[in-house]
Amino acid sequence: MATVLYPSLYQIDTRVWLTELARTLGRRATLDDIPDTELDALAERGFDWIWFLSVWQTGPEAQKVSRSNPEWRREFQETLPDVREEDIAGSGFAITGYTVHKNLGGDAALARLRERLRKRGLKLMLDFVPNHMGLGHPWVEDHPDYFVQGTELDRARAPQNYAWVKRKRGDLILAHGRDPYFPGWPDTLQLNYANPATQEAMIGELVKIARQCDGVRCDMAMLVLPDVFERTWGQRAPLFWPKATQRGRELVPGFLFMAEVYWDLEWTLQQQGFDYTYDKRLYDRLRDGHARPVREHFHAGLDYQNKLARFLENHDEPRAAATFSPEVHRAAAVIAFLSPGLRFFHQGQFEGRKKRISPHLVRGPNEPIDEELKQFYARLLAVLRQPIVRDGQWQLLECSPGWEGNWTHDCFLVFAWQGLKGESLVVAVNYAPNQSQCHVRLPFADIAGKKWLLQDQLSPATYEWNGDDLQRDGLFLDMAPWQTSVFSLAKRG
């Protein structure tokens, strides 16, 4: 498969999707039941990667916790007022084995799905959860030393982080998986990365996954970094990611690693072998709604930005349609997905779904489709299919006041894209609740002495400009609150 500099990824909640298919089929649906027409539609929209969330085997122990935890039950009830026990299958991240869940059709069904994706030029991404395993994992019996063990004193001091675990060879107190800022996840057990044998075993699991897909999204990847692990558990762990990513690529050349990562550790993980890292900082700044911090975010070098996964929602975040007003949503999407990096979309985002679906659930609520938002995303995806924004050269442009004393130029983000065949795009967003004006000089050669037609790819608007004026004064923009434009430049005459 051909690779592009700036690919697009689409995340699918596998179990929820198959539940919807089962309703149509009148029987349990597996990966084999995903229609070819749906895969065709994903390819036609221009995606390069499809991430199937939660395909691995989970167990009854974790499911029991999910169904009995009062806090989680309240969340499930908010999402599904008519929630039933069978809707709560347990977290897809409480894994008891890196084999495809039997209810989804097993490893053979995944292999057939991967081949169907490959025929359409689509690559398959799956989950790798390095930090913990689910309750009931076989290692509890066979390799308890792979887990962080505790004492009665630990359990007395932090009962939310430790639990007695029953074993045929003698019960043990083991730690729940967690990050240092929150209580433990009670359906999981924490892996001990200070034990070299644990690291080797997890690399073995990673190698097993690498034989079944083209890339992995690594859950909470920063939790196994030596400093973070020591801060959480008081034990120093050797580096894991450099050897893990190397071994994965030795087995499968070109195998891709994407890290879920926070706390400004993105660059650290890029240096340790990750192709892409979550860009939560951009998401937070877009959500705050102020142009300048967003613009300053793009001052970073392309060696860093090219490896960022830009998103407005995923299974961990609230829905974009519930977080942003419609006009801010559109503006944030143009900024996030027409910047360099991996464009990361989530199932339901295009339709304007507003209820986040927990990874513990296998059914989602019925929600109306936002047709206006759906049409906007169709236009934006059409832009993203153009070679200029998949393999072209991106540049952040400087804006100057529309006239002396006009401060609103600070409200703009303007990008230029230049293609390999000389094509040009100007992306302009007024990321503010007020009308704004600015001048922006374009970096394109040979502007002067020609007439230019600027056609907005997101609306029917077209403008004619004299190249001499563009060269001398720059492009003048006068845009409504949160307005977006993506201008293609074409010579006239």
Order of alpha helices (4+ residues) and beta strands (2+ residues): beta-alpha-alpha-beta-beta-alpha-alpha-beta-alpha-beta-beta-alpha-alpha-beta-beta-beta-alpha-beta-alpha-alpha-beta-alpha-beta-alpha-alpha-alpha-beta-alpha-alpha-beta-alpha-alpha-beta-beta-beta-beta-beta-beta-beta-alpha-beta-beta
